[in-house]
Amino acid sequence: MSIMLILMLILSVCIHEWAHGYVAYLLGDKTAFYLKRLSLNPLRHIDVVGSLLVPCLLVMSGTQFVFGWAKPVPVNTQYFKRPNYDMLLVAMAGPLVNFLLAIVMVMIMKFMIYSSFFVFVTDSMMKVCLFFVYINVVLAIFNLIPIPPLDGSYLFLHLIPLKYRDIIYQYSIFGLLLVVCLLSLSAVQSLFHMGVNKIVSFLVSFKLGNLFYYAIFLLFFSFYTIGYKGYFMDLII
């Protein structure tokens, strides 16, 4: 089960980074495309520390809070027509796709339960699916923390003058250390877990039809917001 948990985490963080690159591509920046990062091949995105070492150590420690990261997809804002706003959309693409993955997995779980096609559904299979939902909600909430360099920081950084923004980016490593320190506090962990559990419970409680319409709404809203160009990017495997 531990190996399965790590594999699901690697898959989720790689799709998270792919989403950043894909939205940047739609908005005019082809940097990730030229570097062959617009791929769902995990080998293109895996970070040895964030995708392997940290998750393995967390799993072995027995903690319920397991997270990780992949190599950040490079983005060049000079290609954007609206650099501040477009960069915000690129940043939000990662957490959004994690929520979408969680919704899709809940739909699969419910289909497996109510469909006679899946007659050999076991508790272990459902537990694996629920782990996948939980992991993606954790990644989405974690990345929405408004502290640089996490994605949530772009919710307010685009409001800050450019000269101060560059200084913040330069010292963003300290922001990551701050996040780690905060999450090491039991009170913060409890608050984080409570938020994740409420979201997971909310998704699981939805009816299958409602989840389908919700997922479709997220997709159309996303492409409408970024100015969908009418084509899908071919995946480079």
Secondary structure, DSSP 4 states (H G I P E B T S, - for coil): -HHHHHHHHHHHHHHHHHHHHHHHHHTT--HHHHTT-S---GGGT--IIIIIIHHHHHHHHT-S------PPPP--GGG-SSHHHHHHHHHHHHHHHHHHHHHHHHHHHHHHHH-TT-TT--HHHHHHHHHHHHHHHHHHHHHTSSSTTSGGGHHHHTTS-HHHHHHHHHTHHHHHHHHHHHHTSHHHHHHHHHHHHHHHHHHHHS-HHHHHHHHHHHHHHHHHHTT--S-PPPP--
